[in-house]
Amino acid sequence: MRKRKQIEEAIFMFLLRVSTYSLIAILAFIIVIIFVKGFGALNPDMVLKTPKGGFYYGGEGGVLNAIVGSLYIAVGASVIAIVLGAPAALYINVHLVRHKRTRNVIRYLLDALWGIPSIVYGAFGFTLMLFLGMNASLIAGIVVVALLITPIVVRTFDEVLSTIPIGLHEASLALGSTNTEMAFKVLFKQGLPGFITAVLLGFGRGIGDAASVLFTAGYTDLIPTALDEPAATLPLAIFFQLGSPIPEVRERAFAAAAILTIIILIISLSARILSKRYSRSNIR
Amino acid sequence: MQKRFITDKITWTWMLFSLILILTMPLIMGVGLYLKSAPIFEHQSLWQLITGSNWSPTRGNFGFWPFISSSLYVTILSFILAVPVCLFAGIYLTQFASGTLNKIMHPVIDILAGLPSVIYGVWGILIIVPFVSKVLAPFFNVTSSGYSLFAGGIVLAIMCIPYMLNMLIEVFNTVPAGMKEASLALGATYWEAVKHVVVRKSFPGIISAYGLGLAKAFGETIAVMMVVGNRIQVSVNPFEAGYPLPALIANNYGEMLSIPMYDAALMFAALLLLVIILIINLIFRYFIYKATQQ
């Protein structure tokens, strides 16, 4: 009896370890494969040039248009998400701090919103565009991606704000500050690491999402110069080039995938570093 | 003095406005998609749309069953693959792992969750598709191009693991250590304590985390679409190609305005996704709140 349960434990401990370490292995596997395949075709032209004539038949050029387009969309969307998201998160933690039930209902809805797939946002953005009589454009892409990442920004920021002790609110209110001053001068400052994480998380999602911009941002070989022009995006550049039967073009898709992965890794890394740096000055 | 209070009023209004706008988004999206897909309901009943398997947009036949069944197939397949890994890794990280390992695993899970789906798609094409066609299919004595429901399921499983794992970790962390210690004191092995106390105590949370993972898998688009083959058919063979619902929308947006009713049909597909996923989310999020807020 005693023996059996110890054997069972040994077997399961083995399985638990294997499962956990397999995650590290999978991540390493993905990144190594993408880099090995991608760096083969990666050259300065890829990141410095827009597609030239015959690019999609293996001609000269790069994916600068897609890199810039993706950055435009992700930055624009992040700005909208900040303007809408940060106040919303502050509202939950300033004005609703004593209404536990309302707060929980709101968090519950935000979490559910987080679960909506990006293709649905894309389809909705498309109906919105038709409704407004717009064409696929940079601004449409920005708006749709903003819708997609705002719940993420709100919820992540809110998660950090909610850990701030209520005594800090009370101290600042007792000194005569208005709710707004308390929100921006005390809570925002204290929650800054969370804010940075939230924005970078949203930014990363925005730069990597393909399904939402597929309908709304269009695709072009040029770098957009105005908000109503279509914009190429990196995920779509990868997706379209991978569909090509020509090997050189497929190679470029791998290179573009390596670029996108590097961007995502940089964002993830900087989120960690920045949030660590800014949490040093926090009141604990 | 006065100015401070005016600023306060303005920011208060802006904060409330943003929050309400964000919270009403699902409703606005639902209504928008419904209005766009309304014409198709005059044409075919909801039941016909969902269970019909005749898909020929040019003749006005819209049966979504091949797509719905493909979606269900890859989702369930990915679910079966991801469930044990998530459960085991979640238990190990919260109950056994050292602080150092947790410190390493945190960024690993975050990066896995943060990788764009198109990257998973590229990786799937490079690794999983050849693996399915050259290793798995011969093993089961079938021929397959590799672009199959099975490949979709594997890629989807890997994408969903970090998502479900994060929630599982949260759920396991709410189990009080005292409960586990009590069972250890009674002579249980560590594994028994975990099996009978930790897992049982957090059972509702585990189910919810999986439910939410299921919803996420159901709506995942690009990665699945890149490896699943995109052929319209109802198949029980996992080595055959499939055509999930999100892929249908993503692949055909270009031509949908040129065929009558096609746009309504695709918007109906989006509405269907929205409703199914929102309902699953609302149900399981509720359980998660119940589970973690004790």
Interface residues (C-beta under 8 A of the other chain):
Chain A: K5 Q6 E8 E9 F12 M13 L15 L16 R17 V18 S19 T20 S22 L23 I24 I26 L27 F29 I30 I33 I34 K37 V83 L84 G85 P87 A88 L90 Y91 I92 V94 H95 N104 I106 Y108 L109 L110 D111 A112 L113 G115 I116 P117 S118 I119 V120 Y121 G122 A123 F124 F126 T127 L128 L130 F131 L147 T150 P151 V154 T178 N179 T180 E181 A183 F184 L201 G204 R205 I207 G208 D209 A210 A211 L214 F215 P235 I238 F239 L242 A253 F254 A257 L260 T261 I264 L265 I267 S268 R272
Chain B: R4 F5 T7 D8 T11 W12 W14 M15 L16 S18 L19 L21 I22 L23 M25 P26 M29 G32 L33 L35 K36 P84 V85 C86 L87 F88 A89 I91 Y92 L93 F96 A97 L101 I104 M105 P107 V108 I109 D110 I111 L112 G114 L115 P116 S117 V118 I119 Y120 G121 V122 W123 I125 L126 I127 I158 I161 P162 L165 T189 Y190 W191 E192 K195 L212 A215 K216 F218 G219 E220 T221 I222 M226 P246 I249 A250 Y253 L266 M267 A269 A270 L273 L274 I277 L278 I280 N281 L282 R285 Y286 Y289 Q293
